[in-house]
Amino acid sequence: MAVNEVNVHMNAGNGDTSYSNNSAHQKIGILKSWDVLDETLKDMFTANGFPKCFKMADLGCSSGPNSFFVISHIINKVQELSEENNFGQSPEFEVFLNDLPRNDFNNLFKMLPTFYHKLNPTTQCFVSGLPGSFYGRLFPSKSLDFVYSSFSLQWLSQVPEGLESNNRKNIHMAMASPPEVFEAYLRQYQRNFSIFLSSRGEEMVPGGRMVLTFVGRSVADPSSKDDSAHFTLLADTLVDMINEGLIKEADLHSFNMPIYTASKQEVEAAILSEGSFTLDKLEDFLVPWDAHVEHSDSNNHRPDKYRRGELVSTFIRAYTEPILATHFGTSVMDDLYERYAKKLADYLSMETPTYFILVVSLSKK
Amino acid sequence: MAVNEVNVHMNAGNGDTSYSNNSAHQKIGILKSWDVLDETLKDMFTANGFPKCFKMADLGCSSGPNSFFVISHIINKVQELSEENNFGQSPEFEVFLNDLPRNDFNNLFKMLPTFYHKLNPTTQCFVSGLPGSFYGRLFPSKSLDFVYSSFSLQWLSQVPEGLESNNRKNIHMAMASPPEVFEAYLRQYQRNFSIFLSSRGEEMVPGGRMVLTFVGRSVADPSSKDDSAHFTLLADTLVDMINEGLIKEADLHSFNMPIYTASKQEVEAAILSEGSFTLDKLEDFLVPWDAHVEHSDSNNHRPDKYRRGELVSTFIRAYTEPILATHFGTSVMDDLYERYAKKLADYLSMETPTYFILVVSLSKK
């Protein structure tokens, strides 16, 4: 791992603030990308038939139930297509769940017996956990038939170099960031996404397919719209805590999120320039910040803004806490996310903010 | 998992009683099986050449450093053979580390960056963790080139049925066990080993090789010699604790180790009867109970019997504690293994007991 590389991981285990129990929001995004996924599988089948063993990967699977939700869907879909086309026996499935080495694989593996139990009993499916960065090689040459990834590719392999002195009270590519910050983030994104594509290019069989869902940016010019206001509010919360002497100012100046939300144009240009894949589809959809909130209350009342603030704070905590805790210390985390919840509540009472999500379908040339 | 199946795992993490820090004994056994391993790889190479990607598995890898020690050795050996034979480029390596789902894979994966770092930088090696019982299918059909396993195959998938009322104060196939106990253990072993072989038979390519090292029995008749006196002493320790009211007698009567130490004749007969593999080699060697003790002290003095008793107790604790703690409760474990250490100390001052280890080399027909 290079010097500046970050070891991003979601909150481990299965407690109240764990990613495992706070990934309902991502599940909504996953469901909205089902159509592209299903069409890709159908097209793949029509074009290539199926191998005896369908080797697939979920890249950036994290440690929650969503990964098994997706894998089950893909397996069912492939079996359905195989039946419709009188392919005979369903293929065997070799499935790789990938994330960085510090991901909580133990928690993921605990769900495996239940996953196997729910499969059609004749299904031959073999699931492994594969620790490693997808910004590099993970699989043998020409071995993968299908690659899936959701809500992972917005993470960069490292914070872009040279941001410390430039981005001061911002923690991401904010509207208020100077031009050098936008440039540094874009360069890091281009480097990362290009390595992602070339690595998969070497690993996939010709005609292999890839469906990638990730957080994108709705505007070409990042200084024209606050598309990641949830990070602006998080930075504001950190500033409040500096003003009360709870966090050091220097710590905020040296902190930036290793996250890049690419525009459609940037994604398209990177795929064209790298050259291993044909871009079959590039679609977008919106998911409200509090999309998962209605699902979290059993009664029919829409929760008030404070409860919604809390639920959005907890969902964002599950994916940001490990990296913030490493930098600012674990002792301030409860306080930080409680304050953040209030800021989110106020914001949610005035705006109806959304994540801008991209879903891409690619074929290996 | 069937009703009676046990979920055997070694002590997790990397603390004082962890398997990770108490597997030096197994490493000595692994080193003693190197010759058979090396000859098997050499013979495999001469007979089949090499695939572009060498797909191999370590079955029952547990969560310590031994697995990486073995994998590194195999990779180096294959690369050496590939150079000697002017094979051109070294094959890629796809490696699966397998154990039951409750194995501490997180601890294993923490060692992965160091493992990759030590490899020759041109080596393409991709390591996954594969949770599941090797008494059943783990891999797609005809996909594996090489299977390795050490110190795992003596574990059964479950305690043989019907032992509860028969084996009373024994916890394994002891000399004092009645004939029904020997029969029940043998039946369970035959069922398990046959499924192990037929599963690997489906998964391996023709000509694929397997090297298996496990604890065996030096005598054909299990009632003729106390070949597992370490378990007899453990049972004696439990009896002492019953006499002091610390453990319930009924708990001991209902406890038996899901371990079978097969004789050479039994191993040979099972392989012949199952039929998927040719038996190329079946060798044995001895490892003293306290073989790892000399390695644990930096000075040149041989530790006294009490220290040796403690070190043997800790090594056995690392692989027996999870299953004993589940049955007798975690609260009595420290006391149990301290008392056991004293019994071991006395025994070691009178005898020079050894484990009888078998190493088997097989070819897929």
HADDOCK unambig.tbl for C-alpha pairs under 7 A between the chains (distance, minus, plus):
assign (segid A and resid 53 and name CA) (segid B and resid 140 and name CA) 6.84 0.50 0.50
assign (segid A and resid 92 and name CA) (segid B and resid 140 and name CA) 6.50 0.50 0.50
assign (segid A and resid 94 and name CA) (segid B and resid 140 and name CA) 6.84 0.50 0.50
assign (segid A and resid 101 and name CA) (segid B and resid 109 and name CA) 5.91 0.50 0.50
assign (segid A and resid 101 and name CA) (segid B and resid 110 and name CA) 6.46 0.50 0.50
assign (segid A and resid 104 and name CA) (segid B and resid 106 and name CA) 6.57 0.50 0.50
assign (segid A and resid 105 and name CA) (segid B and resid 105 and name CA) 6.80 0.50 0.50
assign (segid A and resid 105 and name CA) (segid B and resid 106 and name CA) 6.04 0.50 0.50
assign (segid A and resid 106 and name CA) (segid B and resid 104 and name CA) 6.58 0.50 0.50
assign (segid A and resid 106 and name CA) (segid B and resid 105 and name CA) 6.04 0.50 0.50
assign (segid A and resid 106 and name CA) (segid B and resid 106 and name CA) 6.00 0.50 0.50
assign (segid A and resid 109 and name CA) (segid B and resid 101 and name CA) 5.91 0.50 0.50
assign (segid A and resid 109 and name CA) (segid B and resid 131 and name CA) 6.96 0.50 0.50
assign (segid A and resid 110 and name CA) (segid B and resid 101 and name CA) 6.45 0.50 0.50
assign (segid A and resid 126 and name CA) (segid B and resid 138 and name CA) 6.00 0.50 0.50
assign (segid A and resid 126 and name CA) (segid B and resid 139 and name CA) 5.98 0.50 0.50
assign (segid A and resid 127 and name CA) (segid B and resid 130 and name CA) 6.59 0.50 0.50
assign (segid A and resid 128 and name CA) (segid B and resid 128 and name CA) 5.99 0.50 0.50
assign (segid A and resid 128 and name CA) (segid B and resid 129 and name CA) 5.46 0.50 0.50
assign (segid A and resid 128 and name CA) (segid B and resid 130 and name CA) 4.42 0.50 0.50
assign (segid A and resid 128 and name CA) (segid B and resid 131 and name CA) 6.82 0.50 0.50
assign (segid A and resid 129 and name CA) (segid B and resid 128 and name CA) 5.44 0.50 0.50
assign (segid A and resid 129 and name CA) (segid B and resid 129 and name CA) 5.02 0.50 0.50
assign (segid A and resid 129 and name CA) (segid B and resid 130 and name CA) 6.35 0.50 0.50
assign (segid A and resid 130 and name CA) (segid B and resid 127 and name CA) 6.57 0.50 0.50
assign (segid A and resid 130 and name CA) (segid B and resid 128 and name CA) 4.40 0.50 0.50
assign (segid A and resid 130 and name CA) (segid B and resid 129 and name CA) 6.35 0.50 0.50
assign (segid A and resid 131 and name CA) (segid B and resid 109 and name CA) 6.95 0.50 0.50
assign (segid A and resid 131 and name CA) (segid B and resid 128 and name CA) 6.82 0.50 0.50
assign (segid A and resid 138 and name CA) (segid B and resid 126 and name CA) 5.99 0.50 0.50
assign (segid A and resid 139 and name CA) (segid B and resid 126 and name CA) 5.95 0.50 0.50
assign (segid A and resid 140 and name CA) (segid B and resid 53 and name CA) 6.83 0.50 0.50
assign (segid A and resid 140 and name CA) (segid B and resid 92 and name CA) 6.49 0.50 0.50
assign (segid A and resid 140 and name CA) (segid B and resid 94 and name CA) 6.81 0.50 0.50
